[in-house]
Amino acid sequence: MKKLGLYLIILFTLPAFAQQQQLTEFVNPFIGTDGPGNTYPGATVPYGMVQLSPDIGIPGWDRIAGYFYQDSIISGFSHMHLSGTGAGDLYDILVMPTNSRFSKRIKENNYKPFSTFDHSSENASPGYYSVLLKDYGIKAELTATKRTGVHRYTFPEDENSKINIDLGYSLNWDRPTETYLNVIDSVTIEGYRKSSGWAKDQRVYFVMKLSKPFEDYKLYKNDSLTKNPVEAVSTKLVLNFSTSEGEQVVLKTGFSTANLDGAYASLKTETPHFDFDRYRMRADKTWERELQKIRIETEDKDQRSVFYTMMYQSMLAPTLLSDPNGNYKGANGKVMQAEGFERYDTFSLWDTFRAAHPLYTIIQPERTPDFVESLLAHYKETGLLPVWSMQGNETNMMLGYHAVPVVVDAYFKGFEFDAGLAYEACKASAMANDRKIDVYRELGYVPAGDENEDWSVSKTLEYAYDDWCVAMFAKDLGKEEDYRYFLERSENWKNLYDEKSGFFRPKRKDGEFVEDFIPKEYTKYFSESNAWQYFWFVPQDIPGLIKKTGGEERFEQKLDSMFSFHPEAGDKLPIFSTGMIGQYAHGNEPSHHVAYLYNYTDRPSEAQSLVREILTTQYRNEPAGHCGNEDCGQMSSWYIFSSLGFYPVNPAHGTYLLGAPLFKSAEISLPGGKKFVIRAEGLSEDNIYVKRVRLNGKRLERAFITHDEITGGGELIFEMTDEPVDRKLQTPEPDKIY
């Protein structure tokens, strides 16, 4: 009877155990490390300063994040990487364990130490990475805290085991300008690396501690032996050990962008001991807590892995900039202090204003105020909001003043910060005299010029959207004159509409359109896109765009053409035109909202069908699983929203246009114990269309839900069917914030 009782207990508790499976187990950090994704597989924590990841050591577009899945060597493990961008920067503080077993060097990686490896002896999960360095027989394991990287190396027996610390190592755009190493004692090293690249003035201060004293060391200044301490453009330190079989050495490194005091504080507060497994477990628990914010129900294991990997990748940026003392390297070149908030950077705003930041307002309500405070800190340091900032620098990459919609969206969603200062910052950025904003104000459009990256049409459309955001902010603050001024500017998109071609067309300063205009061609007048892809970027006034196009029927026909007018064999497609469905390019951000525009016609089923196609063809549970650059969370955030069944077409509007869920159910955990549940009744491989929608038990006769309806908690039910159910639904009013 006792055995029977035990059997019954096990039997009835098995489902509960199954439900408690760790969500981190579904994350595949290798998604995007092959193909155009440009992601890294290494160890980090949500929004952390440290991204400790393997480096192949060979430059190139494919290795822009330091790692490329098709490669077979590793040249070390550096502590900072960008996730899914096209920018070859960072790779700070390279560490590589070696021994006497292998000494080959190759030109391709600048004659640095390296080892071959294979994927069968490689593993990655949130907050953890491991690999066997085959030529040395050394197992390398990595984990991280917010501001420290922790290595554990398991050595074979060897009297000449070494740990190489290379501050001169650089890759792609990155170049050291000044480095410093100081051996304090047999277990402590301090130093800094200052560098220039995409971000021109980068400063990384660090302190390393080892669990095993080194026996001696060699210090190099520009490849020549020197004495301690050393300062030069390129410095390197080689630590020598004698190791027994299976002996483990733990190395932990604390960081600050301000000074060595901050680096010591990072070590003291975040990694006080050498228990690697405890740090790894803590990182895993941190990720688990974040992933638990959205729970999905699906029988498709690959879909589950893709979803939770997208959740994971959505939280790899922005990254922490301030140290435990609150200090950081400011965008003004000075050491600044964050008081009452944590300072973040790596704001890829041209990408992330679209979906990533709206997602953060739902699943990161505790961090969103710090993100906004960080944007405002940049304004106080430079007089402008950031365009694309990292490591306390403005890179001015891409276009627009897209910190504005991030700030405005957070303001209308009720996050607390100084609204007066925020409006001042938004207006200052909209009234700047650089990046052709002054000419845009004068002419009502950015004129076509001779620059290689002219981007005049894209700039006009994106400036006009940001102007709408400023206008809405001004209206709510009672600044009536500013409201009217910026609202008028928000209609500047109309000034480039060409009735003859039916597209936005580059226009010269004299008011004449540029000749020889072919909409599908990729020209310097459009940012990483063509006229087809930028035609739809009027998110502030889709009804106005429909009218300009010639009415709803013509607008619908043009949408149909967007997804059916495929490139021809002889068309020259640039590197960023990937994930193509007709002229739609999911691999790049300007297209991301377009499928949802069918909600403005009487065919919302087409949005449901296309979004399903994109979800299931452009994301895969494999290294080449991204159809384009992941771009600091934007590509993954699109997936998260769209798989749940809605998307922020106008990111600062407080509304989300409906699509159709990918999963049977999903549950978003909200502050105060509230839940927002999404259910797809009757969902199957064939039942991909929405018959009707109910919100909190009431039938929804509109094509959108609001942010307040989500964050207030409740239940959104989609009744699914196998046939399109088309009808005209109410769409958001363009001049209203919900």
C-alpha positions in Angstrom: 0.0 0.0 0.0 2.9 2.4 0.8 4.3 1.7 -2.7 0.9 2.3 -4.3 0.5 5.6 -2.4 4.0 6.7 -3.5 3.2 5.8 -7.1 -0.1 7.8 -7.0 1.7 10.8 -5.6 4.3 10.7 -8.4 1.7 10.1 -11.0 -0.5 13.1 -10.0 2.5 15.4 -9.5 4.2 14.7 -12.8 2.1 17.4 -14.7 3.0 20.0 -12.1 6.7 19.1 -12.4 6.4 19.4 -16.2 4.8 22.8 -15.9 7.7 23.9 -13.6 10.3 23.3 -16.3 12.8 26.1 -16.4 12.1 28.6 -19.2 15.9 29.2 -19.5 16.1 25.6 -20.9 14.2 26.7 -24.0 16.6 29.6 -24.8 19.0 29.0 -27.7 21.7 31.7 -27.6 23.1 30.4 -30.9 20.1 31.7 -32.9 21.5 34.5 -35.0 25.2 33.5 -34.7 25.0 32.3 -38.3 23.6 34.1 -41.4 22.9 37.8 -41.0 21.8 37.8 -37.4 25.1 39.0 -35.9 24.4 37.9 -32.4 26.8 36.5 -29.8 26.4 33.3 -27.7 28.3 34.3 -24.6 27.3 35.0 -21.0 25.5 38.1 -19.8 22.5 39.1 -17.6 19.5 41.2 -18.6 20.7 44.7 -19.7 24.2 44.0 -18.2 27.4 46.0 -18.7 29.3 42.7 -19.5 28.8 40.5 -22.5 31.5 37.8 -22.0 31.7 35.9 -25.2 34.1 34.0 -27.4 36.0 35.8 -30.2 37.0 34.1 -33.4 39.7 36.8 -33.7 39.2 37.3 -37.5 37.5 40.5 -38.8 34.6 40.8 -41.2 30.9 41.4 -41.5 30.0 37.9 -40.5 32.0 38.3 -37.2 30.7 41.7 -36.3 29.7 40.3 -32.9 33.0 38.6 -32.5 31.7 35.1 -33.3 30.5 33.3 -36.4 29.0 29.8 -36.1 30.7 28.5 -39.3 34.1 29.2 -37.9 36.3 26.6 -36.1 38.8 28.5 -34.0 38.6 30.7 -30.9 41.2 33.3 -30.1 39.9 34.2 -26.6 37.0 35.6 -24.6 36.4 39.4 -24.5 34.1 41.1 -22.2 31.9 43.4 -24.3 29.9 42.8 -27.5 27.1 44.3 -29.4 24.0 42.2 -30.1 22.9 41.9 -33.7 24.1 45.2 -35.1 26.1 46.1 -38.2 28.7 47.9 -36.1 32.1 46.3 -35.5 33.0 47.7 -32.1 33.9 46.8 -28.5 35.7 43.4 -27.9 37.3 44.8 -24.8 39.7 42.9 -22.5 40.5 39.6 -24.3 41.5 36.6 -22.1 42.8 33.3 -23.5 44.1 30.3 -21.6 46.8 28.2 -23.2 49.5 25.7 -22.4 52.5 23.9 -23.9 50.4 21.5 -26.0 49.9 23.9 -29.0 51.8 26.9 -30.2 50.7 27.4 -33.8 49.9 31.0 -35.0 48.2 32.2 -38.1 48.2 35.6 -39.9 44.4 35.7 -40.2 43.9 36.4 -36.4 47.0 38.6 -36.2 49.1 35.8 -34.8 47.2 35.7 -31.5 47.0 32.4 -29.6 44.0 30.3 -30.7 42.5 26.9 -30.5 40.2 24.8 -32.7 36.8 23.8 -31.3 33.7 22.1 -32.4 30.1 22.6 -31.6 29.7 19.2 -30.0 31.8 20.4 -27.1 30.2 23.8 -26.9 27.2 24.8 -24.8 25.3 28.1 -24.2 22.4 29.0 -22.0 21.3 32.3 -20.4 24.2 33.6 -18.3 26.5 30.7 -19.2 28.8 29.6 -22.0 31.3 26.7 -22.2 33.6 25.2 -24.8 36.5 22.8 -25.0 39.6 24.4 -26.5 40.6 21.2 -28.3 44.3 22.0 -29.0 45.0 22.7 -25.3 42.6 20.3 -23.7 41.3 23.2 -21.6 37.6 23.6 -20.8 36.5 27.2 -20.7 33.4 28.3 -18.9 31.9 31.8 -18.7 29.3 33.5 -16.6 28.5 37.1 -15.6 26.9 39.5 -13.2 25.7 43.0 -14.1 29.2 44.5 -14.1 31.6 41.5 -13.8 32.7 38.6 -16.0 33.7 35.3 -14.4 35.8 32.7 -16.2 36.5 29.1 -15.0 39.3 27.2 -16.8 39.7 23.5 -16.2 43.4 22.7 -17.2 45.1 19.4 -17.9 48.4 18.7 -16.2 51.0 21.1 -17.5 54.0 23.0 -16.0 53.4 25.8 -18.6 49.8 26.6 -18.3 49.1 30.3 -19.1 46.4 32.9 -19.1 46.9 35.6 -21.7 45.4 39.1 -21.1 45.5 41.2 -24.3 44.5 44.8 -24.2 45.9 45.5 -27.7 43.5 43.0 -29.3 41.1 44.7 -31.7 38.7 43.7 -34.4 36.8 45.4 -37.2 36.3 49.1 -36.4 37.8 49.0 -32.9 41.3 50.3 -32.2 43.0 50.9 -28.8 44.3 54.4 -28.2 45.7 53.9 -24.7 46.0 50.8 -22.4 47.4 50.3 -19.0 48.3 47.2 -16.9 49.4 47.0 -13.3 50.2 43.8 -11.6 49.3 44.5 -7.9 50.1 41.0 -6.5 50.0 37.4 -7.6 46.2 37.3 -7.7 45.3 40.9 -8.6 45.6 42.9 -11.9 44.2 46.3 -12.6 44.2 48.4 -15.7 42.2 50.2 -18.4 41.6 50.2 -22.1 40.7 53.3 -24.0 39.7 52.9 -27.6 38.2 54.5 -30.6 35.9 52.9 -33.2 32.3 53.5 -34.0 32.1 55.2 -30.6 35.1 57.6 -30.6 35.9 57.8 -26.9 35.5 54.5 -25.1 36.9 53.9 -21.6 36.9 50.6 -19.8 38.5 50.3 -16.3 38.9 46.8 -14.9 40.2 44.8 -11.9 40.9 41.1 -12.2 41.2 38.6 -9.3 42.4 35.0 -9.7 41.6 32.1 -7.4 45.1 30.7 -7.9 48.3 32.8 -7.6 50.3 32.8 -10.8 54.0 31.8 -10.4 55.4 34.5 -12.6 54.4 36.7 -15.5 55.6 38.5 -18.6 54.4 42.0 -19.5 54.5 43.4 -23.0 54.6 47.0 -24.3 53.7 47.0 -28.1 55.0 43.4 -28.3 58.3 44.1 -26.4 59.0 42.8 -22.9 58.7 45.5 -20.3 58.5 46.2 -16.6 55.4 46.7 -14.4 53.3 48.8 -14.6 53.0 49.6 -18.3 51.1 52.1 -20.4 51.0 52.1 -24.2 48.7 51.8 -27.1 49.0 48.0 -27.0 49.8 46.1 -23.8 49.7 42.4 -22.9 50.2 40.2 -19.9 50.9 36.5 -19.8 50.4 34.7 -16.5 52.3 31.5 -15.9 51.0 28.5 -13.8 51.8 25.0 -13.1 48.5 23.0 -13.2 47.6 19.4 -12.2 45.1 17.3 -14.1 41.6 18.8 -13.8 42.7 21.8 -11.8 40.4 24.8 -12.1 41.3 28.4 -12.1 38.6 31.1 -11.7 39.2 34.6 -13.0 36.8 37.4 -12.2 36.8 40.9 -13.7 35.0 43.9 -12.5 34.3 46.9 -14.7 33.6 50.6 -14.7 33.5 53.2 -17.4 34.5 55.9 -14.9 37.6 54.8 -12.9 39.4 52.0 -11.1 37.5 52.7 -7.9 34.3 51.7 -9.7 35.9 48.6 -11.1 36.9 47.5 -7.5 33.4 48.3 -6.3 31.9 46.1 -9.1 34.0 43.2 -7.8 33.3 43.8 -4.2 29.5 44.1 -4.5 28.8 41.5 -7.2 31.6 38.9 -7.1 33.0 38.7 -3.5 33.9 34.9 -3.8 35.2 32.5 -6.3 32.3 30.0 -6.4 31.7 29.9 -10.2 28.6 27.7 -9.9 26.9 30.1 -7.5 27.4 32.9 -10.0 26.1 30.8 -12.8 23.1 29.7 -10.8 22.4 33.3 -9.9 22.5 34.4 -13.5 20.2 31.6 -14.5 17.7 32.6 -11.8 17.9 36.2 -12.9 17.0 35.2 -16.5 14.3 32.8 -15.3 12.6 35.6 -13.4 12.6 37.8 -16.5 11.4 35.1 -18.8 8.6 34.2 -16.5 7.0 37.6 -17.3 5.4 36.0 -20.3 4.3 32.3 -20.3 3.1 30.7 -23.5 1.3 27.4 -24.2 2.4 25.6 -27.3 3.1 22.0 -28.3 5.7 23.1 -30.8 9.1 22.8 -29.1 10.8 24.9 -31.8 8.2 27.7 -31.4 8.8 27.6 -27.7 12.5 27.9 -28.1 12.2 30.7 -30.6 9.8 32.7 -28.4 12.0 32.4 -25.3 15.1 33.1 -27.2 13.5 36.2 -28.6 12.5 37.2 -25.0 16.2 36.7 -24.1 17.5 38.7 -27.0 15.1 41.5 -26.4 16.9 42.0 -23.0 20.5 42.2 -24.2 20.3 46.0 -24.7 20.2 48.8 -23.6 23.3 48.0 -21.4 24.3 49.3 -18.0 26.8 52.2 -18.1 27.1 53.3 -14.4 29.1 51.5 -11.8 28.0 50.6 -8.2 29.2 54.1 -7.1 26.8 55.6 -9.7 29.7 56.9 -11.8 30.0 56.6 -15.6 31.8 58.1 -18.6 29.4 60.8 -19.8 28.6 61.7 -23.4 30.4 65.0 -22.6 33.7 63.2 -22.0 33.5 63.8 -18.2 32.9 61.4 -15.4 29.3 61.8 -14.4 27.2 60.5 -11.6 23.7 58.9 -11.8 21.7 59.9 -8.8 18.6 57.9 -8.0 18.8 55.8 -11.2 21.0 53.4 -13.1 22.5 54.9 -16.2 22.1 52.8 -19.4 23.5 53.2 -22.9 23.6 51.2 -26.2 20.4 52.9 -27.4 19.9 51.6 -31.0 17.0 54.0 -31.3 16.4 53.9 -35.1 15.6 50.2 -34.5 14.3 49.9 -31.0 11.8 52.8 -30.9 9.5 50.7 -33.1 8.8 47.7 -30.8 11.5 47.1 -28.3 10.8 50.2 -26.1 7.0 49.7 -26.3 7.6 46.1 -25.1 9.8 47.4 -22.2 6.8 49.5 -21.0 4.9 46.3 -20.5 7.5 43.8 -19.3 10.1 46.2 -17.8 8.1 48.8 -16.0 10.7 48.9 -13.2 13.5 49.7 -15.7 11.7 52.0 -18.2 12.1 55.1 -15.9 15.8 54.5 -15.8 15.9 54.2 -19.6 14.2 57.6 -19.9 16.4 59.1 -17.2 19.4 57.8 -19.2 18.2 59.5 -22.3 17.6 62.7 -20.4 21.1 62.5 -18.8 22.5 62.3 -22.4 20.5 65.5 -23.1 21.9 67.3 -20.0 25.5 66.2 -21.1 25.2 67.3 -24.7 22.2 69.5 -25.3 20.4 66.9 -27.4 18.8 63.5 -26.9 20.8 60.6 -28.2 20.5 59.3 -31.8 22.5 56.0 -31.4 24.6 56.1 -28.3 26.9 53.6 -26.7 29.7 53.6 -24.1 29.0 57.2 -23.2 29.3 58.4 -26.8 27.0 59.7 -29.5 27.7 57.8 -32.7 25.1 59.7 -34.8 24.4 56.5 -36.6 21.2 56.3 -38.7 18.6 59.0 -38.6 15.7 60.6 -36.9 15.4 61.9 -33.3 13.9 58.7 -32.1 14.6 59.1 -28.5 11.5 61.4 -28.7 8.9 58.7 -29.3 10.5 56.7 -26.5 10.2 59.5 -24.1 6.8 60.6 -25.2 5.4 57.0 -25.1 6.7 56.6 -21.5 5.2 59.9 -20.5 1.7 59.1 -21.7 1.9 55.6 -20.2 2.4 57.2 -16.8 6.0 56.6 -16.0 7.5 59.1 -13.6 10.3 61.5 -14.6 10.6 65.3 -15.0 8.1 66.0 -17.7 9.3 69.6 -18.1 12.9 68.5 -18.7 11.7 65.8 -21.0 9.7 68.2 -23.1 12.6 70.6 -23.2 14.9 67.8 -24.4 12.4 66.6 -27.1 11.9 70.1 -28.4 15.7 70.8 -28.5 16.3 67.7 -30.5 13.6 68.7 -33.0 15.0 72.2 -33.3 18.7 71.1 -33.7 20.7 72.6 -36.6 22.6 69.4 -37.5 21.7 66.3 -39.7 19.8 68.6 -42.1 17.1 69.3 -39.4 17.6 73.1 -40.0 17.1 72.7 -43.7 14.1 70.5 -43.1 12.5 73.2 -40.9 13.1 75.8 -43.6 11.9 73.9 -46.7 9.5 71.4 -45.1 11.5 68.5 -46.4 15.2 67.4 -46.6 16.4 68.2 -50.1 18.3 65.6 -52.1 22.0 66.2 -52.0 25.3 64.7 -53.1 26.3 62.8 -50.0 26.7 59.0 -50.3 24.2 58.5 -47.5 21.9 61.3 -48.5 18.8 59.6 -47.0 16.8 62.7 -47.7 13.4 60.9 -48.2 13.9 58.7 -45.1 14.9 61.7 -43.0 11.9 63.7 -44.1 9.5 60.9 -43.2 11.1 60.1 -39.9 11.5 63.7 -38.8 7.8 64.2 -39.5 6.8 61.3 -37.3 9.0 62.5 -34.4 7.4 66.0 -34.9 4.0 64.4 -34.3 5.3 63.0 -31.1 6.5 66.4 -29.9 3.2 67.9 -30.9 1.2 65.4 -28.8 3.6 66.0 -25.8 3.1 69.8 -26.2 -0.7 69.5 -26.4 -0.9 67.5 -23.2 1.4 70.0 -21.4 -0.8 72.9 -22.6 1.8 74.4 -24.9 -0.7 75.3 -27.6 1.6 77.3 -29.9 4.2 74.5 -29.9 1.5 72.0 -30.5 0.2 73.7 -33.7 3.8 74.3 -34.9 4.9 70.7 -34.6 1.6 69.3 -35.8 2.1 71.3 -39.0 5.6 69.9 -39.3 4.3 66.4 -38.8 2.6 66.8 -42.2 5.8 67.4 -44.0 5.7 63.9 -45.4 3.2 65.2 -47.9 5.8 67.5 -49.4 7.7 64.5 -51.0 4.6 62.7 -52.3 4.8 62.4 -56.1 1.3 62.1 -57.6 2.8 60.8 -60.9 4.7 57.8 -59.5 2.6 57.3 -56.4 5.6 57.2 -54.1 7.7 59.5 -51.9 10.3 60.8 -54.2 13.5 62.7 -53.6 13.2 66.4 -54.3 16.0 68.9 -54.9 16.3 72.2 -53.1 14.7 74.0 -56.1 11.5 72.0 -55.5 11.9 69.7 -58.5 11.8 65.9 -58.1 14.9 64.0 -58.9 14.8 62.4 -62.4 15.1 58.8 -63.3 13.2 57.6 -60.3 12.6 53.8 -60.1 10.8 52.9 -56.8 12.3 49.4 -56.4 15.9 50.6 -56.7 18.0 51.1 -53.7 19.4 54.6 -53.9 21.2 57.0 -51.6 18.0 58.9 -50.9 16.5 56.1 -48.8 18.1 54.7 -45.6 18.9 51.0 -46.2 15.6 50.7 -48.2 13.8 51.7 -51.3 10.7 53.7 -52.1 8.5 50.7 -51.7 9.6 50.0 -48.2 9.5 53.7 -47.1 6.1 54.4 -48.6 4.4 53.2 -45.5 6.3 55.2 -42.9 3.5 57.6 -41.9 2.5 55.9 -38.7 1.1 59.1 -37.2 -1.5 59.5 -40.0 -2.4 56.3 -41.8 -5.8 57.7 -42.8 -4.0 60.6 -44.4 -1.7 58.3 -46.2 -4.7 56.3 -47.5 -6.3 59.5 -48.8 -3.0 60.6 -50.4 -2.8 57.2 -52.1 -6.2 57.6 -53.7 -8.5 56.0 -51.3 -8.9 52.7 -49.5 -9.2 50.5 -52.6 -6.0 51.9 -54.1 -4.2 51.7 -50.7 -5.2 48.0 -50.5 -4.0 47.3 -54.0 -0.7 48.9 -53.2 -0.4 46.8 -50.1 -1.1 43.7 -52.2 1.7 44.8 -54.6 4.1 45.4 -51.7 3.9 41.7 -50.8 3.7 40.3 -54.4 6.1 42.4 -56.5 9.1 40.2 -56.1 12.7 41.3 -57.0 13.9 40.0 -60.3 17.0 38.0 -60.9 19.0 41.0 -62.2 18.0 43.4 -59.3 20.8 44.5 -57.1 19.8 43.8 -53.5 22.0 45.3 -50.8 23.2 43.3 -47.8 20.3 44.5 -45.6 17.5 43.5 -48.0 16.8 40.1 -46.4 13.7 38.3 -45.3 12.0 39.4 -48.6 8.3 38.8 -49.3 7.8 40.8 -52.5 9.3 44.2 -51.7 8.7 43.7 -47.9 12.0 43.1 -46.2 11.6 41.7 -42.7 15.4 41.7 -42.2 15.3 45.5 -41.9 13.2 47.8 -39.7 11.3 50.1 -42.0 9.1 47.2 -43.1 8.2 45.9 -39.7 4.7 47.5 -39.3 3.5 47.2 -42.9 1.5 43.9 -42.7 -0.6 45.3 -39.9 -1.8 48.2 -42.2 -4.4 45.8 -43.7 -6.4 46.6 -40.6 -7.1 50.0 -42.2 -8.8 48.2 -45.1 -11.8 45.8 -45.1 -9.3 42.8 -45.2 -7.8 42.4 -41.8 -7.4 38.7 -42.5 -4.6 39.6 -44.8 -2.7 41.0 -41.9 -3.4 37.8 -39.9 -2.1 35.6 -42.8 1.0 37.7 -43.5 2.0 38.0 -39.9 1.7 34.2 -39.5 3.9 33.8 -42.6 6.6 36.1 -41.3 6.5 34.5 -37.8 6.9 31.0 -39.2 9.4 31.6 -42.1 11.7 34.4 -40.9 12.5 33.0 -37.4 13.9 29.5 -36.8 15.4 27.6 -34.0 18.8 27.3 -35.5 22.0 29.4 -35.7 20.8 31.0 -39.0 17.4 31.6 -37.4 17.3 35.4 -38.0 16.6 36.7 -41.4 18.5 40.0 -40.7 20.5 41.8 -38.0 18.8 41.3 -34.6 19.4 45.0 -33.9 19.6 45.2 -30.1 16.2 43.7 -29.5 14.0 45.1 -32.3 13.8 41.9 -34.4 13.0 39.8 -31.3 10.5 42.3 -30.0 8.6 42.2 -33.3 8.3 38.4 -32.8 7.1 38.7 -29.2 4.4 41.2 -29.9 3.3 39.5 -33.2 3.2 36.0 -31.7 1.0 37.3 -28.9 -1.4 38.8 -31.5 -0.8 42.6 -31.6 1.8 45.2 -32.5 2.5 48.9 -31.9 2.2 50.3 -35.5 2.5 53.9 -34.0 4.9 53.3 -31.1 4.0 56.4 -29.2 0.2 56.1 -29.6 -0.7 53.8 -26.7 -2.3 51.4 -29.1 -1.5 48.0 -30.6 -3.1 46.8 -33.9 -4.4 43.2 -33.8 -3.0 40.3 -35.8 -3.5 36.7 -34.7 -1.8 34.8 -31.9 0.7 32.1 -32.7 0.0 30.2 -29.4 -3.0 28.6 -27.8 -2.5 30.9 -24.8 -0.1 33.3 -23.3 -0.1 35.1 -20.0 1.7 38.4 -19.2 2.5 39.0 -15.6 2.0 42.6 -14.5 2.9 44.6 -11.4 0.5 44.2 -8.5 -0.1 40.5 -9.2 -2.3 41.3 -12.3 -2.3 39.1 -15.4 -3.2 39.8 -19.0 -4.2 36.5 -20.7 -4.4 35.9 -24.5 -6.3 32.9 -25.7 -6.7 31.5 -29.2 -9.8 29.3 -29.2 -9.8 26.7 -31.9 -6.2 27.5 -33.0 -4.7 24.9 -35.4 -2.5 24.7 -38.4 -5.5 25.5 -40.6 -7.3 27.9 -38.2 -5.1 30.9 -38.6 -7.8 33.5 -39.2 -9.7 35.5 -36.6 -13.5 35.1 -36.5 -14.1 37.5 -33.6 -12.3 38.9 -30.6 -13.5 39.4 -27.1 -11.9 41.6 -24.5 -12.9 40.8 -20.9 -16.0 39.0 -22.2 -17.2 41.8 -24.5 -17.0 41.5 -28.3 -14.3 43.9 -29.7 -15.5 45.8 -32.8 -12.1 47.5 -33.4 -8.8 46.5 -34.8 -6.7 47.5 -31.8 -6.3 47.3 -28.1 -4.8 50.0 -25.8 -1.8 49.9 -23.5 -4.1 50.6 -20.5 -6.2 47.6 -21.4 -3.2 45.4 -21.3 -1.6 46.7 -18.1 -4.9 46.8 -16.3 -5.1 43.0 -16.6 -7.8 41.0 -18.2 -8.4 38.5 -20.9 -8.2 38.8 -24.7 -9.8 35.9 -26.6 -9.4 35.3 -30.3 -11.9 32.9 -31.9 -10.0 31.2 -34.7 -11.3 29.8 -38.0 -9.9 28.4 -41.3 -11.6 31.0 -43.5 -10.9 34.7 -43.8 -13.5 36.8 -41.9 -13.3 40.2 -43.4 -15.1 43.4 -42.2 -14.2 47.0 -41.7 -13.1 47.6 -38.1 -12.6 50.8 -36.1 -8.9 51.9 -36.2 -7.1 54.3 -33.8 -7.7 58.0 -34.2 -4.4 59.6 -35.4 -4.8 62.8 -33.3 -5.4 61.1 -30.0 -3.2 59.4 -27.5 -4.9 56.4 -25.9 
